[in-house]
Protein backbone atom coordinates (compact mmCIF):
# COMPACT_ATOMS: atom_id res chain seq x y z
CA UNK A 1 0.00 0.00 0.00
CA UNK A 2 2.86 2.37 0.81
CA UNK A 3 4.46 1.59 -2.56
CA UNK A 4 1.25 2.50 -4.40
CA UNK A 5 1.03 5.79 -2.51
CA UNK A 6 4.64 6.63 -3.32
CA UNK A 7 4.09 5.84 -6.99
CA UNK A 8 1.04 8.09 -7.09
CA UNK A 9 2.98 10.92 -5.42
CA UNK A 10 5.83 10.50 -7.90
CA UNK A 11 3.41 10.60 -10.83
CA UNK A 12 1.89 13.87 -9.57
CA UNK A 13 5.33 15.39 -8.88
CA UNK A 14 6.56 14.52 -12.39
CA UNK A 15 3.38 15.59 -14.13
CA UNK A 16 3.93 17.56 -17.31
CA UNK A 17 0.32 18.64 -17.60
CA UNK A 18 -0.10 22.02 -19.16
CA UNK A 19 -1.18 24.88 -16.90
CA UNK A 20 -4.91 25.41 -16.59
CA UNK A 21 -4.77 28.83 -18.27
CA UNK A 22 -2.64 28.00 -21.29
CA UNK A 23 -4.06 29.67 -24.42
CA UNK A 24 -3.68 27.95 -27.76
CA UNK A 25 -1.22 30.26 -29.54
CA UNK A 26 -0.07 27.68 -32.11
CA UNK A 27 -0.90 29.00 -35.58
CA UNK A 28 -2.69 26.60 -37.91
CA UNK A 29 -0.49 27.72 -40.79
CA UNK A 30 2.54 29.89 -41.49
CA UNK A 31 1.66 33.50 -40.64
CA UNK A 32 2.24 36.28 -43.14
CA UNK A 33 4.69 37.83 -42.87
CA UNK A 34 6.64 34.90 -41.53
CA UNK A 35 8.67 35.62 -38.39
CA UNK A 36 12.40 35.72 -39.04
CA UNK A 37 15.01 34.09 -36.85
CA UNK A 38 17.43 36.99 -36.46
CA UNK A 39 14.94 39.84 -36.02
CA UNK A 40 12.03 38.12 -34.27
CA UNK A 41 12.93 34.79 -32.66
CA UNK A 42 16.58 35.10 -31.59
CA UNK A 43 15.90 38.06 -29.25
CA UNK A 44 13.04 36.16 -27.57
CA UNK A 45 15.17 33.05 -27.12
CA UNK A 46 18.00 35.18 -25.74
CA UNK A 47 15.71 36.97 -23.27
CA UNK A 48 13.58 34.02 -22.15
CA UNK A 49 15.55 30.81 -22.73
CA UNK A 50 19.31 31.28 -22.97
CA UNK A 51 19.70 32.13 -19.29
CA UNK A 52 19.06 28.48 -18.42
CA UNK A 53 19.84 26.85 -21.77
CA UNK A 54 23.46 28.01 -22.06
CA UNK A 55 26.82 26.52 -21.02
CA UNK A 56 26.64 28.40 -17.69
CA UNK A 57 22.88 28.02 -17.21
CA UNK A 58 20.73 25.62 -15.26
CA UNK A 59 20.19 23.27 -18.22
CA UNK A 60 23.41 23.21 -20.27
CA UNK A 61 22.46 19.84 -21.77
CA UNK A 62 19.99 21.60 -24.09
CA UNK A 63 21.69 24.66 -25.51
CA UNK A 64 19.58 27.41 -27.05
CA UNK A 65 22.26 29.93 -27.90
CA UNK A 66 22.44 29.94 -31.72
CA UNK A 67 20.41 28.98 -34.76
CA UNK A 68 22.27 25.66 -34.99
CA UNK A 69 21.65 24.70 -31.36
CA UNK A 70 18.02 25.81 -31.54
CA UNK A 71 17.15 23.88 -34.68
CA UNK A 72 19.45 20.92 -34.07
CA UNK A 73 20.74 18.68 -36.81
CA UNK A 74 17.48 16.69 -36.94
CA UNK A 75 15.03 19.46 -36.13
CA UNK A 76 14.12 17.77 -32.85
CA UNK A 77 15.09 20.77 -30.74
CA UNK A 78 12.70 23.10 -32.61
CA UNK A 79 10.00 20.46 -32.22
CA UNK A 80 10.67 20.25 -28.47
CA UNK A 81 10.54 24.05 -28.22
CA UNK A 82 7.20 24.00 -30.04
CA UNK A 83 5.77 21.48 -27.59
CA UNK A 84 7.11 23.21 -24.49
CA UNK A 85 6.06 26.73 -25.55
CA UNK A 86 2.67 25.72 -26.98
CA UNK A 87 1.80 23.87 -23.77
CA UNK A 88 3.04 26.70 -21.50
CA UNK A 89 5.72 24.48 -19.96
CA UNK A 90 8.52 26.90 -20.83
CA UNK A 91 9.68 29.25 -19.58
CA UNK A 92 9.22 27.65 -16.14
CA UNK A 93 6.68 29.20 -13.79
CA UNK A 94 9.33 30.95 -11.69
CA UNK A 95 10.49 32.89 -14.78
CA UNK A 96 8.63 35.73 -16.53
CA UNK A 97 6.18 34.18 -19.01
CA UNK A 98 6.15 34.74 -22.73
CA UNK A 99 3.36 37.01 -23.91
CA UNK A 100 0.84 35.54 -26.34
CA UNK A 101 2.48 37.58 -29.10
CA UNK A 102 5.93 36.22 -28.16
CA UNK A 103 4.55 32.68 -28.21
CA UNK A 104 2.88 33.25 -31.59
CA UNK A 105 6.18 34.60 -32.96
CA UNK A 106 8.23 31.58 -31.85
CA UNK A 107 5.56 29.06 -32.80
CA UNK A 108 4.86 30.78 -36.13
CA UNK A 109 8.55 30.65 -37.00
CA UNK A 110 8.60 26.91 -36.28
CA UNK A 111 5.37 26.30 -38.25
CA UNK A 112 6.95 28.21 -41.16
CA UNK A 113 9.88 25.77 -41.19
CA UNK A 114 12.26 27.35 -38.64
CA UNK A 115 14.32 28.93 -41.40
CA UNK A 116 17.57 30.77 -40.85
CA UNK A 117 17.70 34.23 -42.37
DSSP file (Angstrom, degrees, kcal/mol; ACC not computed):
  #  RESIDUE AA STRUCTURE BP1 BP2  ACC     N-H-->O    O-->H-N    N-H-->O    O-->H-N    TCO  KAPPA ALPHA  PHI   PSI    X-CA   Y-CA   Z-CA
    1    1 A X     >        0   0    0      0, 0.0     4,-2.1     0, 0.0     5,-0.1   0.000 360.0 360.0 360.0 -40.8    0.0    0.0    0.0
    2    2 A X  H  >  +     0   0    0      1,-0.2     4,-2.4     2,-0.2     5,-0.2   0.896 360.0  54.0 -62.6 -39.8    2.9    2.4    0.8
    3    3 A X  H  > S+     0   0    0      1,-0.2     4,-2.3     2,-0.2    -1,-0.2   0.896 107.5  50.1 -62.8 -40.2    4.5    1.6   -2.6
    4    4 A X  H  > S+     0   0    0      2,-0.2     4,-2.3     1,-0.2    -1,-0.2   0.917 110.8  49.6 -64.5 -43.0    1.2    2.5   -4.4
    5    5 A X  H  X S+     0   0    0     -4,-2.1     4,-2.2     2,-0.2    -2,-0.2   0.902 111.1  49.1 -62.3 -41.8    1.0    5.8   -2.5
    6    6 A X  H  X S+     0   0    0     -4,-2.4     4,-2.4     2,-0.2    -1,-0.2   0.891 110.4  51.0 -65.3 -39.9    4.6    6.6   -3.3
    7    7 A X  H  X S+     0   0    0     -4,-2.3     4,-2.2     2,-0.2    -2,-0.2   0.905 110.2  49.3 -63.6 -40.8    4.1    5.8   -7.0
    8    8 A X  H  X S+     0   0    0     -4,-2.3     4,-1.9     2,-0.2    -2,-0.2   0.901 111.4  49.3 -65.6 -40.3    1.0    8.1   -7.1
    9    9 A X  H  X S+     0   0    0     -4,-2.2     4,-2.5     1,-0.2    -2,-0.2   0.902 111.0  50.1 -64.8 -40.3    3.0   10.9   -5.4
   10   10 A X  H  X S+     0   0    0     -4,-2.4     4,-2.0     1,-0.2    -2,-0.2   0.897 108.5  52.5 -64.7 -40.0    5.8   10.5   -7.9
   11   11 A X  H  < S+     0   0    0     -4,-2.2    -1,-0.2     1,-0.2    -2,-0.2   0.900 112.0  45.3 -63.4 -40.7    3.4   10.6  -10.8
   12   12 A X  H >< S+     0   0    0     -4,-1.9     3,-1.2     1,-0.2    -2,-0.2   0.914 112.5  51.1 -68.6 -42.4    1.9   13.9   -9.6
   13   13 A X  H 3< S+     0   0    0     -4,-2.5    -2,-0.2     1,-0.3    -1,-0.2   0.826 114.9  43.0 -64.9 -31.9    5.3   15.4   -8.9
   14   14 A X  T 3< S+     0   0    0     -4,-2.0    -1,-0.3    -5,-0.2    -2,-0.2   0.276  84.1 137.1 -97.5  10.3    6.6   14.5  -12.4
   15   15 A X    <   -     0   0    0     -3,-1.2    -3,-0.1     1,-0.1    -4,-0.0  -0.302  37.1-168.1 -61.0 137.4    3.4   15.6  -14.1
   16   16 A X        +     0   0    0      2,-0.0    -1,-0.1     3,-0.0     3,-0.1  -0.023  33.7 147.8-113.0  27.0    3.9   17.6  -17.3
   17   17 A X        -     0   0    0      1,-0.1     2,-0.1    72,-0.0     3,-0.1  -0.323  53.6-108.5 -62.3 144.2    0.3   18.6  -17.6
   18   18 A X        -     0   0    0      1,-0.1    70,-0.2     2,-0.1    -1,-0.1  -0.435  42.6 -90.0 -74.0 150.5   -0.1   22.0  -19.2
   19   19 A X    >   -     0   0    0     68,-0.6     3,-1.1    69,-0.2    -1,-0.1  -0.191  35.2-114.9 -57.9 151.9   -1.2   24.9  -16.9
   20   20 A X  T 3  S+     0   0    0      1,-0.3    -1,-0.1    -3,-0.1    -2,-0.1   0.789 112.4  47.6 -61.2 -29.7   -4.9   25.4  -16.6
   21   21 A X  T 3  S+     0   0    0     67,-0.1     2,-0.8     2,-0.1    -1,-0.3  -0.234  74.6 137.4-109.0  44.6   -4.8   28.8  -18.3
   22   22 A X    <   -     0   0    0     -3,-1.1     2,-0.1    -4,-0.1    -4,-0.0  -0.798  43.0-147.8 -94.7 107.9   -2.6   28.0  -21.3
   23   23 A X        -     0   0    0     -2,-0.8     2,-1.2     1,-0.1    65,-0.1  -0.391  22.3-111.2 -72.4 152.2   -4.1   29.7  -24.4
   24   24 A X        +     0   0    0      1,-0.2    -1,-0.1    -2,-0.1    63,-0.1  -0.718  48.8 159.6 -85.0  98.5   -3.7   27.9  -27.8
   25   25 A X        +     0   0    0     -2,-1.2     2,-0.6    61,-0.3    -1,-0.2   0.268  31.1 119.5-102.6   9.4   -1.2   30.3  -29.5
   26   26 A X        -     0   0    0     60,-0.1    78,-0.1    81,-0.1     2,-0.1  -0.658  63.9-131.0 -78.8 116.4   -0.1   27.7  -32.1
   27   27 A X        -     0   0    0     -2,-0.6    -2,-0.1    77,-0.2     3,-0.1  -0.390   2.4-138.0 -68.8 145.1   -0.9   29.0  -35.6
   28   28 A X  S    S+     0   0    0     -2,-0.1     2,-0.3     1,-0.1    -1,-0.1   0.754  85.7   6.8 -72.2 -24.7   -2.7   26.6  -37.9
   29   29 A X  S    S-     0   0    0     83,-0.0     2,-0.3     0, 0.0    83,-0.1  -0.915 102.7 -63.5-148.5 173.5   -0.5   27.7  -40.8
   30   30 A X        -     0   0    0     -2,-0.3     4,-0.1    81,-0.2    79,-0.1  -0.449  57.5-128.1 -64.0 121.9    2.5   29.9  -41.5
   31   31 A X        -     0   0    0     -2,-0.3     2,-0.5    77,-0.1    -1,-0.1  -0.295  28.2 -97.3 -69.8 158.8    1.7   33.5  -40.6
   32   32 A X  S    S+     0   0    0      1,-0.2     2,-0.1     2,-0.1    -1,-0.0  -0.985 113.3  32.1-123.7 122.1    2.2   36.3  -43.1
   33   33 A X  S    S-     0   0    0     -2,-0.5    -1,-0.2     1,-0.0     2,-0.2   0.528 101.8-131.7 -75.5 152.2    4.7   37.8  -42.9
   34   34 A X        -     0   0    0     -2,-0.1    -2,-0.1     1,-0.1    75,-0.1  -0.487  24.1-108.4 -70.7 136.4    6.6   34.9  -41.5
   35   35 A X        -     0   0    0     -2,-0.2     2,-0.3    70,-0.2    -1,-0.1  -0.359  34.0-135.8 -61.0 145.1    8.7   35.6  -38.4
   36   36 A X     >> -     0   0    0      1,-0.1     5,-1.9    -3,-0.1     4,-1.3  -0.738   6.4-131.3-102.6 154.8   12.4   35.7  -39.0
   37   37 A X  I  4>S+     0   0    0     78,-0.4     5,-3.6    -2,-0.3     6,-0.3   0.977 101.7  40.7 -67.0 -55.2   15.0   34.1  -36.9
   38   38 A X  I  45S+     0   0    0      1,-0.2     5,-0.3     3,-0.2    -1,-0.1   0.892 125.8  31.6 -67.2 -41.5   17.4   37.0  -36.5
   39   39 A X  I  45S+     0   0    0      3,-0.1    -1,-0.2     4,-0.1    -2,-0.2   0.843 134.7  17.8 -86.0 -34.2   14.9   39.8  -36.0
   40   40 A X  I  X5S+     0   0    0     -4,-1.3     4,-0.7     3,-0.1    -3,-0.2   0.863 127.8  31.3-107.6 -48.8   12.0   38.1  -34.3
   41   41 A X  I  ><S+     0   0    0     -5,-1.9     4,-2.6    -4,-0.3     3,-0.3   0.912 108.0  60.2 -87.6 -45.5   12.9   34.8  -32.7
   42   42 A X  H  ><S+     0   0    0     -5,-3.6     4,-2.7     1,-0.2     5,-0.2   0.891 104.9  50.5 -55.2 -43.9   16.6   35.1  -31.6
   43   43 A X  H  > S+     0   0    0     -6,-0.3     4,-2.3    -5,-0.3    -1,-0.2   0.891 111.6  48.7 -63.0 -35.9   15.9   38.1  -29.2
   44   44 A X  H  X S+     0   0    0     -4,-0.7     4,-2.5    -3,-0.3     5,-0.4   0.920 112.5  47.3 -67.1 -43.3   13.0   36.2  -27.6
   45   45 A X  H  X>S+     0   0    0     -4,-2.6     4,-2.5     1,-0.2     5,-2.4   0.921 113.1  49.9 -62.9 -43.2   15.2   33.0  -27.1
   46   46 A X  H  <5S+     0   0    0     -4,-2.7     5,-0.3    -5,-0.3    -2,-0.2   0.922 117.1  40.1 -60.8 -44.8   18.0   35.2  -25.7
   47   47 A X  H  <5S+     0   0    0     -4,-2.3    -2,-0.2    -5,-0.2    -1,-0.2   0.804 130.4  24.0 -76.8 -30.5   15.7   37.0  -23.3
   48   48 A X  H  <5S+     0   0    0     -4,-2.5    43,-0.2    -5,-0.2    -3,-0.2   0.629 132.4  21.3-113.1 -16.6   13.6   34.0  -22.2
   49   49 A X  T >X5S+     0   0    0     -4,-2.5     4,-2.7    -5,-0.4     3,-1.4   0.744 101.6  70.0-123.5 -40.5   15.6   30.8  -22.7
   50   50 A X  T 34<S+     0   0    0     -5,-2.4    -4,-0.1     1,-0.3     7,-0.1   0.721  85.7  72.6 -65.2 -22.1   19.3   31.3  -23.0
   51   51 A X  T 34 S+     0   0    0     -5,-0.3     7,-0.3     1,-0.2    -1,-0.3   0.885 117.5  19.9 -58.5 -37.8   19.7   32.1  -19.3
   52   52 A X  T <4 S+     0   0    0     -3,-1.4     7,-2.9     5,-0.3     2,-1.3   0.798 122.2  59.7 -95.9 -39.0   19.1   28.5  -18.4
   53   53 A X  S  < S+     0   0    0     -4,-2.7    11,-2.9     5,-0.2     2,-0.3  -0.420  88.8  91.3 -95.3  60.5   19.8   26.9  -21.8
   54   54 A X  S >  S-     0   0    0     -2,-1.3     3,-1.7    -3,-0.2     5,-0.2  -0.902  93.9 -92.8-141.4 167.9   23.5   28.0  -22.1
   55   55 A X  T 3  S+     0   0    0     -2,-0.3     5,-0.2     1,-0.3     8,-0.0   0.819 129.0  36.8 -55.9 -31.0   26.8   26.5  -21.0
   56   56 A X  T 3  S+     0   0    0      3,-0.1    -1,-0.3     4,-0.0    -3,-0.1   0.363 104.2  97.1-100.8   4.1   26.6   28.4  -17.7
   57   57 A X  S X  S-     0   0    0     -3,-1.7     3,-0.5    -7,-0.1    -5,-0.3  -0.114  90.8 -94.2 -88.2-175.1   22.9   28.0  -17.2
   58   58 A X  T 3  S+     0   0    0     -7,-0.3    -5,-0.2     1,-0.3     2,-0.2   0.678 119.7  35.7 -73.9 -19.4   20.7   25.6  -15.3
   59   59 A X  T >   +     0   0    0     -7,-2.9     3,-1.3    -5,-0.2    -1,-0.3  -0.564  62.8 157.6-134.0  70.6   20.2   23.3  -18.2
   60   60 A X  T <   +     0   0    0     -3,-0.5     3,-0.2     1,-0.2    -1,-0.1   0.556  65.3  76.8 -73.8  -5.3   23.4   23.2  -20.3
   61   61 A X  T 3  S+     0   0    0      1,-0.3     2,-0.5    -3,-0.1    -1,-0.2   0.753  98.6  44.5 -74.8 -22.7   22.5   19.8  -21.8
   62   62 A X  S <  S-     0   0    0     -3,-1.3     2,-0.3   -10,-0.1    -1,-0.3  -0.865  84.6-162.1-122.3  95.2   20.0   21.6  -24.1
   63   63 A X        +     0   0    0     -2,-0.5    -9,-0.2    -3,-0.2     3,-0.1  -0.611  18.5 176.9 -83.7 133.1   21.7   24.7  -25.5
   64   64 A X        +     0   0    0    -11,-2.9   -11,-0.1    -2,-0.3   -15,-0.1  -0.569  46.0 110.6-128.8  66.7   19.6   27.4  -27.0
   65   65 A X  S    S+     0   0    0      1,-0.2     2,-0.3    -2,-0.1    -1,-0.1   0.483  75.7  19.4-121.2  -7.2   22.3   29.9  -27.9
   66   66 A X  S  > S-     0   0    0     -3,-0.1     4,-2.2     1,-0.1     5,-0.2  -0.957  83.0 -96.6-154.2 168.9   22.4   29.9  -31.7
   67   67 A X  H  > S+     0   0    0     -2,-0.3     4,-2.7     1,-0.2     5,-0.3   0.927 122.4  51.7 -56.2 -45.1   20.4   29.0  -34.8
   68   68 A X  H  > S+     0   0    0      1,-0.2     4,-2.0     2,-0.2    -1,-0.2   0.889 112.3  43.7 -63.3 -40.4   22.3   25.7  -35.0
   69   69 A X  H  4 S+     0   0    0      2,-0.2    -1,-0.2     1,-0.2    -2,-0.2   0.815 115.0  50.7 -75.6 -27.2   21.7   24.7  -31.4
   70   70 A X  H  < S+     0   0    0     -4,-2.2    -2,-0.2     1,-0.1    11,-0.2   0.894 120.0  32.9 -75.7 -40.5   18.0   25.8  -31.5
   71   71 A X  H  X S-     0   0    0     -4,-2.7     4,-0.7    -5,-0.2     7,-0.6   0.782  97.4-156.9 -87.9 -27.0   17.1   23.9  -34.7
   72   72 A X  T  <  -     0   0    0     -4,-2.0     3,-0.2    -5,-0.3    -3,-0.1   0.236  36.4 -80.2  66.9 160.7   19.5   20.9  -34.1
   73   73 A X  T  4 S+     0   0    0      1,-0.2    -1,-0.2     2,-0.1    -4,-0.1   0.769 132.3  34.0 -69.6 -25.1   20.7   18.7  -36.8
   74   74 A X  T  4 S-     0   0    0     -3,-0.1    -1,-0.2     0, 0.0    -2,-0.2   0.466 109.0-114.3-108.1  -3.7   17.5   16.7  -36.9
   75   75 A X  S  X S+     0   0    0     -4,-0.7     4,-1.7    -3,-0.2    -3,-0.2   0.469  82.3 122.1  83.7   0.3   15.0   19.5  -36.1
   76   76 A X  H  >  +     0   0    0      1,-0.2     4,-2.6     2,-0.2     5,-0.2   0.864  67.3  56.8 -65.6 -36.1   14.1   17.8  -32.9
   77   77 A X  H  > S+     0   0    0     -6,-0.4     4,-2.7     1,-0.2    -1,-0.2   0.938 107.2  47.5 -64.2 -45.5   15.1   20.8  -30.7
   78   78 A X  H  > S+     0   0    0     -7,-0.6     4,-2.5     1,-0.2    -1,-0.2   0.893 112.2  51.4 -60.6 -38.9   12.7   23.1  -32.6
   79   79 A X  H  X S+     0   0    0     -4,-1.7     4,-2.2     2,-0.2    -1,-0.2   0.895 110.1  48.6 -64.6 -40.3   10.0   20.5  -32.2
   80   80 A X  H  X S+     0   0    0     -4,-2.6     4,-2.7     2,-0.2     5,-0.2   0.901 110.5  51.2 -66.2 -40.3   10.7   20.3  -28.5
   81   81 A X  H  X S+     0   0    0     -4,-2.7     4,-3.0     2,-0.2     5,-0.4   0.932 108.4  52.7 -61.1 -44.9   10.5   24.0  -28.2
   82   82 A X  H  X S+     0   0    0     -4,-2.5     4,-2.7     1,-0.2     5,-0.3   0.938 112.3  44.5 -55.4 -49.1    7.2   24.0  -30.0
   83   83 A X  H  X S+     0   0    0     -4,-2.2     4,-1.7     1,-0.2     6,-0.2   0.931 116.3  45.5 -62.4 -47.3    5.8   21.5  -27.6
   84   84 A X  H  <>S+     0   0    0     -4,-2.7     5,-2.9     2,-0.2     6,-1.3   0.906 119.0  40.6 -66.8 -42.5    7.1   23.2  -24.5
   85   85 A X  H ><5S+     0   0    0     -4,-3.0     3,-1.6    -5,-0.2    -2,-0.2   0.927 114.3  51.3 -72.9 -45.2    6.1   26.7  -25.6
   86   86 A X  H 3<5S+     0   0    0     -4,-2.7   -61,-0.3    -5,-0.4    -1,-0.2   0.837 114.0  45.0 -61.9 -32.6    2.7   25.7  -27.0
   87   87 A X  T 3<5S-     0   0    0     -4,-1.7   -68,-0.6    -5,-0.3    -1,-0.3   0.235 113.0-117.6 -97.2  13.8    1.8   23.9  -23.8
   88   88 A X  T < 5S+     0   0    0     -3,-1.6   -69,-0.2     2,-0.2    -3,-0.2   0.803  78.9 124.9  56.8  33.9    3.0   26.7  -21.5
   89   89 A X      < +     0   0    0     -5,-2.9     2,-0.4    -6,-0.2    -4,-0.2   0.674  54.3  85.2 -91.9 -20.6    5.7   24.5  -20.0
   90   90 A X  S    S+     0   0    0     -6,-1.3    -1,-0.2    -9,-0.1     2,-0.2  -0.987  74.4  37.3-134.3 144.4    8.5   26.9  -20.8
   91   91 A X  S    S-     0   0    0     -2,-0.4     7,-0.1   -43,-0.2   -42,-0.1   0.654 104.1-112.0 -62.6 159.2    9.7   29.2  -19.6
   92   92 A X    >   -     0   0    0     -2,-0.2     3,-2.3     1,-0.1    -2,-0.1  -0.164  28.2-102.5 -62.2 160.1    9.2   27.6  -16.1
   93   93 A X  T 3  S+     0   0    0      1,-0.3    -1,-0.1    -4,-0.1     4,-0.1   0.752 119.5  60.3 -58.8 -27.4    6.7   29.2  -13.8
   94   94 A X  T 3  S+     0   0    0      2,-0.1    -1,-0.3     3,-0.0     2,-0.3   0.544  98.9  71.7 -79.8  -4.0    9.3   30.9  -11.7
   95   95 A X  S <  S-     0   0    0     -3,-2.3     2,-0.1     1,-0.1   -47,-0.0  -0.729 103.0 -85.4-105.1 157.2   10.5   32.9  -14.8
   96   96 A X        -     0   0    0     -2,-0.3    -2,-0.1     1,-0.1    -1,-0.1  -0.409  54.2-120.2 -59.6 134.1    8.6   35.7  -16.5
   97   97 A X        -     0   0    0     -4,-0.1     2,-0.2     1,-0.1    -6,-0.1  -0.302  20.7-105.1 -75.4 159.6    6.2   34.2  -19.0
   98   98 A X        -     0   0    0     -8,-0.2    -1,-0.1    -7,-0.1     2,-0.1  -0.591  37.2-119.2 -74.0 143.7    6.1   34.7  -22.7
   99   99 A X     >  -     0   0    0     -2,-0.2     4,-2.6     1,-0.1     5,-0.2  -0.373  28.1-105.9 -73.5 165.7    3.4   37.0  -23.9
  100  100 A X  H  > S+     0   0    0      1,-0.2     4,-2.7     2,-0.2     5,-0.2   0.892 124.3  51.9 -59.7 -38.7    0.8   35.5  -26.3
  101  101 A X  H  > S+     0   0    0      2,-0.2     4,-2.2     1,-0.2    -1,-0.2   0.914 108.9  49.6 -64.7 -42.3    2.5   37.6  -29.1
  102  102 A X  H  > S+     0   0    0      2,-0.2     4,-2.4     1,-0.2     5,-0.2   0.922 112.3  48.3 -61.3 -43.9    5.9   36.2  -28.2
  103  103 A X  H  X S+     0   0    0     -4,-2.6     4,-3.1     1,-0.2     5,-0.3   0.933 110.8  50.3 -61.9 -45.8    4.6   32.7  -28.2
  104  104 A X  H  X S+     0   0    0     -4,-2.7     4,-2.5     1,-0.2    -1,-0.2   0.864 110.0  52.1 -61.9 -35.1    2.9   33.2  -31.6
  105  105 A X  H  X S+     0   0    0     -4,-2.2     4,-2.2     2,-0.2    -2,-0.2   0.961 114.5  40.2 -65.1 -51.7    6.2   34.6  -33.0
  106  106 A X  H  X S+     0   0    0     -4,-2.4     4,-1.9     1,-0.2    -2,-0.2   0.943 120.3  44.2 -63.4 -48.0    8.2   31.6  -31.9
  107  107 A X  H  X S+     0   0    0     -4,-3.1     4,-2.8    -5,-0.2    -1,-0.2   0.884 112.2  52.8 -67.0 -38.1    5.6   29.1  -32.8
  108  108 A X  H  X S+     0   0    0     -4,-2.5     4,-2.1    -5,-0.3    -1,-0.2   0.903 107.3  52.4 -62.6 -41.2    4.9   30.8  -36.1
  109  109 A X  H  <>S+     0   0    0     -4,-2.2     5,-2.8     2,-0.2     6,-0.4   0.912 112.0  45.8 -60.7 -42.7    8.5   30.7  -37.0
  110  110 A X  H ><5S+     0   0    0     -4,-1.9     3,-1.8     3,-0.2    -2,-0.2   0.930 111.3  51.2 -67.1 -44.7    8.6   26.9  -36.3
  111  111 A X  H 3<5S+     0   0    0     -4,-2.8   -81,-0.2     1,-0.3    -1,-0.2   0.841 106.2  57.1 -61.0 -32.5    5.4   26.3  -38.2
  112  112 A X  T 3<5S-     0   0    0     -4,-2.1    -1,-0.3    -5,-0.2    -2,-0.2   0.451 134.6 -87.3 -78.8   0.3    7.0   28.2  -41.2
  113  113 A X  T < 5 -     0   0    0     -3,-1.8    -3,-0.2    -4,-0.1    -2,-0.2   0.476  50.0 -98.7 110.3   3.1    9.9   25.8  -41.2
  114  114 A X      < -     0   0    0     -5,-2.8    -4,-0.1    -6,-0.2     2,-0.1   0.910  60.4-173.4  51.2  49.2   12.3   27.3  -38.6
  115  115 A X        -     0   0    0     -6,-0.4   -78,-0.4     1,-0.1     2,-0.4  -0.424  22.9-127.7 -78.3 148.9   14.3   28.9  -41.4
  116  116 A X              0   0    0     -2,-0.1    -1,-0.1     1,-0.1   -80,-0.0  -0.763 360.0 360.0 -90.2 138.8   17.6   30.8  -40.9
  117  117 A X              0   0    0     -2,-0.4    -1,-0.1     0, 0.0    -2,-0.0   0.394 360.0 360.0-117.5 360.0   17.7   34.2  -42.4
